[in-house]
Amino acid sequence: MELYKGKNWDVIFVDWCQEFIGDCIISCNKESLSDLTDEDWQELGRLEKELERISKKLFNATMFNFACLMNNAYRDNEKPNVHFHFIPRYKNKLKLFNKVYKDKHFGYNFWKWALNKFKSQKDIFTKEERLKIFQMMKEEFNINGVNNA
């Protein structure tokens, strides 16, 4: 679900899984980090800053992981595109939609337990609740003085 569409970057809300509340992908059409222009980097910085602001304001996020992992494109024989995973992390429990969310492995690499079904972080939200999280973020999103809602 598109949270933002800019000149060089799109922000996609990870509606298929919110194991980390506010999880998004920031994507452009460039194939390599070395293809990014100064303008691309500047817009990316503004987007990262805005996503941090939103996640702190709406969900009281503590810190953020920001990762560029492009291995799958090569493994799956697809054209690679530069994209970053924006992963808010939470030191404290958060009550949302009458549920208590806990970032099970706060302070650790978010991929460390991803493939272990017993130790992995669980998405506790329904499809409808993920849509509400998206709507909350969309309404709050404001970059360059323009609200994208």
ZIBELVEN-V145087 format. One record per pair of residues at least 6 apart in sequence whose C-alpha atoms are under 8 Angstrom apart, sorted by the first residue. I is the first residue (numbers start at 0). GAP is how many residues later the second one is. D is the distance in Angstrom with one decimal. If there is no record, write none. Layout:
{{I | GAP | D} {I | GAP | D}}
This chain:
{{0 | 11 | 5.4} {0 | 12 | 5.2} {0 | 13 | 7.1} {0 | 14 | 6.5} {0 | 133 | 8.0} {1 | 8 | 7.2} {1 | 9 | 6.0} {1 | 10 | 4.7} {1 | 11 | 6.2} {2 | 7 | 7.7} {2 | 8 | 5.4} {2 | 9 | 5.6} {2 | 10 | 5.9} {2 | 131 | 7.5} {2 | 134 | 7.6} {2 | 135 | 5.8} {2 | 138 | 7.9} {2 | 145 | 7.5} {3 | 6 | 5.5} {3 | 7 | 4.9} {3 | 8 | 7.1} {3 | 134 | 8.0} {3 | 144 | 6.4} {4 | 6 | 6.5} {7 | 20 | 6.0} {7 | 21 | 7.8} {7 | 32 | 6.1} {7 | 35 | 7.5} {8 | 17 | 6.5} {8 | 18 | 5.4} {8 | 19 | 4.7} {8 | 20 | 7.9} {8 | 31 | 7.7} {8 | 34 | 7.5} {8 | 35 | 7.2} {9 | 16 | 5.7} {9 | 17 | 5.3} {9 | 18 | 6.4} {10 | 13 | 6.6} {10 | 14 | 5.7} {10 | 15 | 4.5} {10 | 16 | 6.4} {11 | 12 | 5.5} {11 | 13 | 5.1} {11 | 14 | 6.3} {11 | 15 | 7.7} {12 | 9 | 7.4} {12 | 10 | 6.5} {12 | 11 | 4.5} {12 | 12 | 6.5} {12 | 121 | 6.7} {13 | 8 | 7.9} {13 | 9 | 5.7} {13 | 10 | 5.2} {13 | 11 | 7.0} {14 | 112 | 7.7} {14 | 115 | 6.0} {14 | 116 | 7.0} {14 | 119 | 7.6} {15 | 111 | 7.8} {16 | 106 | 6.1} {16 | 113 | 7.9} {17 | 105 | 5.5} {17 | 106 | 7.8} {17 | 107 | 7.1} {17 | 112 | 6.9} {18 | 102 | 6.0} {18 | 103 | 5.4} {18 | 104 | 4.1} {18 | 105 | 7.1} {19 | 67 | 6.4} {19 | 68 | 6.2} {19 | 69 | 6.7} {19 | 83 | 7.1} {19 | 103 | 7.6} {20 | 38 | 7.6} {20 | 66 | 8.0} {20 | 67 | 6.6} {20 | 68 | 8.0} {20 | 112 | 7.9} {21 | 33 | 6.3} {21 | 65 | 7.0} {21 | 66 | 6.2} {21 | 111 | 7.4} {21 | 112 | 7.9} {21 | 115 | 7.8} {22 | 62 | 7.5} {22 | 63 | 5.8} {22 | 64 | 5.0} {22 | 65 | 6.4} {23 | 61 | 6.1} {23 | 62 | 5.2} {23 | 63 | 6.9} {24 | 58 | 6.6} {24 | 59 | 5.7} {24 | 60 | 4.7} {24 | 61 | 5.9} {25 | 18 | 7.9} {25 | 57 | 5.4} {25 | 58 | 5.1} {25 | 59 | 6.5} {25 | 60 | 7.2} {26 | 54 | 7.4} {26 | 55 | 6.1} {26 | 56 | 4.1} {26 | 57 | 6.4} {27 | 53 | 6.6} {27 | 54 | 5.8} {27 | 55 | 6.3} {28 | 52 | 5.5} {28 | 53 | 6.7} {29 | 6 | 6.9} {29 | 51 | 5.4} {29 | 52 | 5.6} {30 | 48 | 7.5} {30 | 49 | 5.3} {30 | 50 | 4.5} {30 | 51 | 5.6} {31 | 48 | 7.7} {31 | 49 | 6.9} {31 | 50 | 5.9} {32 | 49 | 6.4} {45 | 97 | 7.4} {46 | 96 | 7.4} {47 | 38 | 7.7} {49 | 91 | 7.2} {49 | 92 | 7.3} {49 | 93 | 6.8} {50 | 90 | 7.8} {51 | 9 | 8.0} {51 | 12 | 7.3} {51 | 36 | 7.6} {53 | 83 | 6.7} {53 | 86 | 6.6} {53 | 87 | 6.9} {54 | 6 | 5.6} {54 | 33 | 6.9} {55 | 6 | 7.1} {57 | 78 | 7.8} {57 | 79 | 7.8} {58 | 35 | 7.2} {59 | 30 | 7.5} {59 | 34 | 7.9} {60 | 27 | 6.0} {60 | 28 | 5.8} {60 | 29 | 5.1} {60 | 30 | 7.6} {61 | 26 | 7.4} {61 | 27 | 5.8} {61 | 28 | 5.1} {61 | 29 | 5.9} {61 | 30 | 8.0} {62 | 25 | 6.1} {62 | 26 | 5.3} {62 | 27 | 6.9} {63 | 22 | 7.1} {63 | 23 | 5.6} {63 | 24 | 4.4} {63 | 25 | 5.5} {64 | 20 | 7.7} {64 | 21 | 6.1} {64 | 22 | 4.9} {64 | 23 | 6.3} {64 | 24 | 7.2} {65 | 18 | 6.4} {65 | 19 | 5.6} {65 | 20 | 4.9} {65 | 21 | 6.3} {66 | 17 | 5.3} {66 | 18 | 5.1} {66 | 19 | 6.9} {67 | 14 | 7.4} {67 | 15 | 6.0} {67 | 16 | 4.5} {67 | 17 | 6.4} {68 | 14 | 7.6} {68 | 15 | 7.2} {68 | 16 | 7.9} {69 | 10 | 6.8} {69 | 11 | 7.5} {69 | 12 | 7.2} {69 | 13 | 7.6} {72 | 6 | 6.1} {72 | 7 | 5.0} {72 | 8 | 7.9} {73 | 6 | 7.0} {88 | 14 | 6.7} {88 | 17 | 6.4} {89 | 12 | 7.3} {89 | 13 | 5.5} {89 | 16 | 6.3} {90 | 12 | 6.9} {90 | 15 | 5.9} {90 | 16 | 7.9} {91 | 10 | 7.0} {91 | 11 | 7.7} {92 | 7 | 6.5} {92 | 8 | 5.6} {92 | 9 | 4.8} {92 | 10 | 7.2} {93 | 6 | 5.7} {93 | 7 | 5.0} {93 | 8 | 6.6} {94 | 6 | 6.1} {96 | 32 | 7.4} {98 | 25 | 8.0} {100 | 23 | 7.4} {102 | 18 | 7.2} {103 | 17 | 6.1} {104 | 16 | 7.5} {112 | 6 | 5.7} {112 | 7 | 4.8} {112 | 8 | 7.5} {113 | 6 | 5.0} {113 | 7 | 7.1} {137 | 10 | 6.7} {137 | 11 | 5.4} {138 | 8 | 7.3} {138 | 9 | 7.4} {138 | 10 | 5.1} {139 | 7 | 7.4} {139 | 9 | 7.9} {140 | 6 | 5.8} {140 | 7 | 6.3} {140 | 8 | 7.3} {141 | 6 | 6.5}}
